[in-house]
């Protein structure tokens, strides 16, 4: 196995005019995993990804993809990576599936085109010109083009933007299968549920820098939104429970018979609450642990205001 990361970025700076789009960004992406790159509009995600693909030259810093310099060693890198751009990169008049077959033929060990077409529901688009495909069909074709050559590493920029739920699921399945086959996947998305569902690792970018990394689990751990809920007889006296909870915790009856305990959720908290229930002769029904979602974490990190 490779110990070298799939992507290693150190101190990346990229300006458009005098405005920094990426401003001293460090990021390491492990091989064989799915990494989601998240960030508000204009945070610098696409610029970073395009630099990894060799489309943009860094103003400062170093970028290595599969150990190669994406600009200086582009010819060696290109056949080993798959790229799905946010828009196009496809000749508008070309026929959908023919284009995919042509792309497959350029690679030594392509995926089975017919199977890929079926998986992504592109069967009906066979001879249709690219420009006449619906937005979702174009999107799925772009995904197919990115993966058909069996790359070691794929970059997917917002692969499910604008897709219907069925196509989103088909895309997720395909991405998981890629990981199973050992492919490294880097995906940008604005769908936090998608990152939560798919990603082994998440990197949050804001104002051209990485401000948080970790697995979705790690990022969601801790924080004020964590809560434990249960149902029981209405009107329970929560005073004695409160005394046993850690400082800063809250316990409320949200609607008659529904209780919410707000505190960092850990096994000890569950033990305290169920211990109190046992001592009070209360059977807690529908006891559930609510953890912070990735969306909560994302908004905490990047703020709730719209970016200009
Ligand atoms: P989004 O989520 O909206 O796709 P992003 O995180 O991918 O955003 P980038 O596309 O990398 O962000 O853009 C970062 C900043 O650089 C933005 O302020 C954008 O306006 C600017 N920018 C991007 N491309 C160019 C360009 N070709 N010329 C000038 N400015 C650009």
Boltz pocket constraint, residues with backbone or C-beta under 6 A from the ligand:
constraints:
  - pocket:
      binder: B
      contacts: [[A, 16], [A, 20], [A, 21], [A, 39], [A, 40], [A, 41], [A, 42], [A, 43], [A, 44], [A, 45], [A, 46], [A, 47], [A, 48]]
      max_distance: 6.0
